[in-house]
Amino acid sequence: MVDDHRGNAVRDRIENDEVALGVLDNTYSPTLVEFYGELGVDFVWLDFEHGGPSPWDATAMEDLLRAAEGTGTEVLARVPTTEPALVRKALDAGVRNLFLSRVGGVEEVERTARAARFEYDGEPGDRGLANPRARRWGQADDYVATEDEEVLFGVTIENREAVEAVDDIVAVPELDFVFAGPLDLSVSLGHPGELDHPEVREGIERIRSTAVESDVALGGLGFGTDDVNEKAANGYQLLHVGSTTGAVKAAVDGWLGGFEGREA
């Protein structure tokens, strides 16, 4: 047996009332995940809801996790369903920062939060105990003692039902954070893409204020440097600052735009 325990820097930042900043890698490239770690981001967000390999594909997931672990950054993984079996599968692969899409009521959140813990709110949890990669295939001798402490578990609030239930959702035991999702929320409220619509803004503010007043952290999207700084000042602790494709677009537009002989 080996002592293979390592801390979770994202969780540490949140518990120290700091802000964790990350990049969405929407190419799902282990090379880029590794490079982002070298650049010093706190986490690389891998969104398995809207793209990428199947979150059930442990081989693909493990390659992405190895790339992050090799440079000391964390993976923040979002999975597309609230199936407890998928929660357990992702955590066993080695994901330690996990959040779920499209949650609705409190019972759904409680069921999935329980699936993420060996011990849940002073009672037995519903996480499976075996010798997967997260346990270093049985070689980590402190796995059970430390795993619940290192896993950061959250849900996305991105539909009308979840916004209406947000006060109860943030009170769910062992829920570490909620992520405010304005894009899908705009669809749910009947204003797709209108992020400045009063209803959408009101919904996001309700999520923000409720989370800030609770014991859970708040995550969200950053739309440029000014927006990131404003959100950090208003209680957000887990922020996406950009994406791979967004960065590449900005760079290529700059390169092409700088060529005097190229027509617009």
N, C-alpha and C positions, 0 to 999 in steps of 0.2 A: 504494500500500500504506500501511496505517496501523498504528501501534503501539497495538493494542487490548487489550493484556494487562492483566488485573486478577487480583489474588490471590484465593484461596479462603479466606475467613475461618474456615470450619468446619475445614478442613484445618490452618490455622495454629494454631487453638486446640488441636487434638489433638496436633500436633507440639510444642507448648509445654507439654504435660501439663496443659492446662486442660480445662474441661467446656463443651461446646456444648449450649445449650438450645433446644428448638424446640416448635412447636405443630403438631398434626395438623389440617390443614384438610380435613375430610371433606365439605365442600360443593363443593370444587374451584372456588372463586370467585376470579377474578383480583383483584376488588376487595378481598376479605379477605386474599389473599396480600399485596397491596400494603399494606394497613392493618397487618398483622402486622409487616411490615418497618418501618413508621413507629413501631411500638411497641417496636422494638429486639430482636426475637427473633433468634437466630443462624441459625435455619433454619425453613422451613415444610415439614413432611412431607406429601407427596402420595402416598397409598397406592393405586396403580393395581391392586393385587391384589384388594382387597375392594370397590372401587367406582370411581366416576368415569368419565371417558371412556376409550376404548381407548388404551393407551400407544402404539399404532401411529398414532394420530391426531396428526400433527405440528402441525396448526393449533391444536388445543386445548392441546397441550403448550407451544407457543411463546407463546401468550397468557399462560399461567401463569408462564412463565419471565420474560417481559418485566415482569410485575407485580413479581416479586421483584427483578430487576435494577434496576428504577427506584428502589427504596428501599434498595438495598445489602444485602439479605438473600440467603440461599441457599435453593435448593430441594433437599430430600432426597427423591428419588423411589424408590419401590419398585415393581418390575415383577413380573408374576405368573408368568413363565416364565424358564427359564435359556437360552433360545435366543440364541446369539451374535449373530444378526441383529438381535434386539431390543435387545441391549446397544449395538450400533453405532448403531442408529437413535436411541435415546434420547440418546446422547452427541452425535451429530451435530446434534440439535435444540438442544443447549446445556445439557443436564443435566450437572452436574459432580460431583454427589454421588448415587451410584446404588447400590442394593443389590437383591438378588434373593431371591425367595421359594423356600422348600421345596427347598433344595439337599440332595443326598444324599451322594454320595461325593466323594473328592478329585479324581478325573478331571474331574468335572462342574465343580468350582470352578476348576480349572486352565484348562479350555477357555474359560470365561467371562471369567476374569481376563485371559487372553491377548487376548480380543476387545476388551478395554477399553484396550489399550496399543498404541502404535506400536512400542515396544521392550519386550520382555518378558524379564526376567531375563537381560539381556545378549544376547538373541537377537531376531530379528524378531518383532514382535507380529502380531496378527490384526485390528487396527482398520483400517477403510477410510479412505483418504485422498482427499478430494474438497474441494469448496468449499461446505459446508453452512453453516447459521446459526452453528454453533460456531466456524467460521473467518471469520465476518462475510462470508460469501459470497465468500471469496477475498481479502478486504482486510486480514486480520490477518497481518502479515509474520513474526510469531514463533510462529505456531500450533503447528507441529511441535515446536519447541524447548521450548515451555512446557506443552503440553497434558497430557502424561503426569505432569508435576509437580503439576498442579492438580486432576486427577481424583481423587476419593475413591471407592474401589470396595469394596463389602462384600457379605456374604451373611447371610441369616437362618438361624440354627440353631433349628429348630422341629419336628423330628421325631426319632424314636428313632435312625434310621440316622445322622443328622448328629451327634447327641450322641455316639454310639459312635465316630464318626470325627473328633471335634473336635480331638484332638491333631494329627492329620495335616492337617486343614483349616487350622488357624492357621499351619501351616508352609508353606502354598502361597505361592510368590513373588508379589509385587505385590498381595497381599490386604491392604487397609488396615484393615478392621474386620469384626467379626462382631456381629450383632444377636441378642440372646437373645429368643426368642419364646415366652413361657409359655402363651399361649392355645392356639395350634395344637399345642404340645408336649403340653398336657394331653389333647388329643384323641388324639394319636398314642400316648400311653402308656395310653389306656383310661380316663382320668378327666376327661372333658370339663367344662371350667369349674371344676374343683377345683384352683385355683392353690396352695392350701396343702397339697395331698396330698403325702405324703413323697416319692413317686417324682418328682413334678413339681419339687418344691423341690430334690431331689438333682440332677436334670438341669440345672436353671438354675444351681445352684452349680458343677457341673462345667464348664459353659460359662464362667461368670464366672472361676473360678480359673485355668482353662487360658488364657483370653484375657489376664488380668492378668499371667501369667507369660511371655507371648509378646511378639512385636513388633507385634501387631495391637491396635487399639483395641476397646473394648467399648461397644456401644449397647444401649439397652433402653427399656422403658416405665416411666414414672413414675406411681405411683398416689397422688397427693397430695404436698404439700410435704415432709412428713416422709420419705416414701419416696424422693423425689428426692434429698434431702440425704443420706440413708443410702446410697443407691446411689453417689452421687458420692464419698462417703468410702470406698467399697469398690471403687473402680476403674472405674466407668462414666464414660465421657467424652462420650457422645452420648446425650442423654436427652430424651424427649418429656415435656412437663409438663402437657399437657392437649389438648383438642380443641375445635373450633368448636362442635359440637353440645353437648358437655358444658358449655361456658361459657354458651351460650344457655339451656340447661336450668336451670342454677343461677341465672341472672339472672331468668328468667321465673318460676321457682318462688318466688324472693324477692319479686318484684313482686306476684304473685297472693296469696302467703301474707301479705303485709303489709296486704291489704285486709280490714278488719274484718268487712265484710258478706258475705264469701265463705265458703261451707261447705267443709269439707275433702273 
